[in-house]
Amino acid sequence: MTLEQLGEQYLNQAQELHSLICVYSAQLKNLDGIKLYEMNARIVTLRDMERDMRITGKQLVDYYVKSSKKPYVKHYNV
């Protein structure tokens, strides 16, 4: 398996998490009290996981792509 293939798997999983977040978000209007609090906590966790998977997947897919941008590293002469 190449890094690009692994990155694609991460991106696919991120999309599945996004779909699950949409389903859970639609259920929020029918909840109240502790159930609402628990669902919101679950959604926040899933959003964090989705973001991390998307970032990692993009980095893996683009790992060998030559970029004209320089990394943001600045060296100071002290």
C-alpha positions, 0 to 999 in steps of 0.5 A: 500500500502506498502513502497515497492509497493510505491517505485516500482511506483516511479521506474516505473514513473522514467522509463517513464520519461527516455523514454520521455527524450529519445524522446525529445533528439531525437528531438534536432537535428531538432531544433534551436534557442529558440526552442532548448534552451527550449527543452534543459531546459525541458530535464534538468528538466526531468532528475532531476525529473527522478533522484529524483524519481529513488533515492526515489523509490530505498530507499523505496524499500530497506527500510526494507532490512537489510544491512551490511553497516553502515551508513556514520556517524562519531562521533568525540570526541571533 
